[in-house]
Amino acid sequence: MTTRLKTWVFSQTCEIGSRSRASLALRAAMAMSASSSSTSSNLFCTKPTPKSLFLLPRNPNLRFRAAPFLPCIRALITPSAPSILGVETTEEKSKNEDCGFLHFAKYHGLGNDFIMVDNRDSMEPMVTPEQAVKLCDRNFGVGADGVIFVMPGVDGTDYSMRIFNSDGSEPEMCGNGIRCFARFIAELKNLQGSQSFTIHTGAGLIVPRVEDDAKVTVDMGQPVLRALAVPTKIPANKDDAVIGAELLVEGKTWNVTCVSMGNPHCVTFGAKQCNALQVDDLKLQDIGPKFEHHEMFPSRTNTEFVEVISRSHLKMRVWERGAGATLACGTGACAIVVASVLEGRSERKCAVDLPGGLLEIEWREDDNHVYMTGPAELVFYGSVPL
Ligand SMILES: N[C@H](CCC[C@H](N)C(=O)O)C(=O)O
């Protein structure tokens, strides 16, 4: 069965704001239909042409009345959903799966950016780690710090999350990514107002809540301090944790505290016998990899370099495992508040200042959970030949 592309009916006006996302997706669908003017192909199996790379930047001047805007969004990025072009036959569904196209939504959390894939149809990621590396390339691909898959829930959770870093490695958890995940789901399901979801991740159960102001608050669970569980081979110096211990990195001794938020973090407030760290002066490209690949971290590590502005305001630069210097790191921001409390440098509730913006972090004494609040933004919808 083939599906003729219906012509789109839309008018030239709509309020700018929440609908403009829909109009972006509508434009993409239009361009897709234009690029496959033939009547035989359906929306998902157009020939990959230059037009098939819909990287439509947010354009406030776009003025469309998006009539079927939600199905359009879903149809673009959820091949298995009933297409706006009519109910799919199983034949079309199978074509969708092997037509070599990936439909995605690009989101970022304070500039830490991700290709979001609606993978709710399968427990197998639609993209391999090797393809993720290509997709994340900022010159030859879409460009991102990672690819995140929205997958079916496990053991009663609403969803599961898997993520590939831009180097193709698979971390256990991603703080900025889980905020983007929550906003993406709310968009796909056209949910309004405050919503929370239970997400199965490599770090266990994580519960993000989309707030009325579109920020996302996440219960990031409990930090893990046991050295062998971070994991680190640095000898434990406080109970079975590594707190303010010494680590020799290329001839320089740094004071470090090691924390896992499901993924490993090495937090430092500076080197021994040196003045307080000025994080803006750091050459992350030089020092970052030396921590990431240090022999004391068998699974490599994320490394956060921290400046204490006040007892409730920390400034951080991060070199991420598998992604390098990023504009923000949610799990890292949680790890530095835990480390700074353990080293007596800050309160349990801090504003964490990152190159991409501010995160609010609280390590609550009553339940030992770390809570993170911050934004997550949709940038564009896209389709790319795999
Ligand atoms: N690169 C990290 C995963 C992403 C973490 C970061 N982007 C965040 O927001 O938590 C790792 O390999 O552990």
The ligand as an SDF file (V2000), in Angstrom:
LIG
                    3D

 13 12  0  0  0  0  0  0  0  0999 V2000
   29.8820   12.3520   30.0920 N   0  0  0  0  0  0  0  0  0  0  0  0
   29.1800   11.7930   31.2660 C   0  0  0  0  0  0  0  0  0  0  0  0
   27.7010   11.5870   30.9370 C   0  0  0  0  0  0  0  0  0  0  0  0
   26.9820   12.8860   30.7390 C   0  0  0  0  0  0  0  0  0  0  0  0
   26.9560   13.6730   32.0210 C   0  0  0  0  0  0  0  0  0  0  0  0
   26.6110   15.1410   31.8900 C   0  0  0  0  0  0  0  0  0  0  0  0
   26.4050   15.6460   30.5620 N   0  0  0  0  0  0  0  0  0  0  0  0
   25.4640   15.5100   32.8020 C   0  0  0  0  0  0  0  0  0  0  0  0
   24.7210   16.4450   32.5000 O   0  0  0  0  0  0  0  0  0  0  0  0
   25.3490   14.8500   33.8790 O   0  0  0  0  0  0  0  0  0  0  0  0
   29.8020   10.4510   31.6620 C   0  0  0  0  0  0  0  0  0  0  0  0
   30.3930    9.7800   30.8100 O   0  0  0  0  0  0  0  0  0  0  0  0
   29.6340   10.0690   32.8440 O   0  0  0  0  0  0  0  0  0  0  0  0
  1  2  1  0
  2  3  1  0
  2 11  1  0
  3  4  1  0
  4  5  1  0
  5  6  1  0
  6  7  1  0
  6  8  1  0
  8  9  2  0
  8 10  1  0
 11 12  2  0
 11 13  1  0
M  END
$$$$
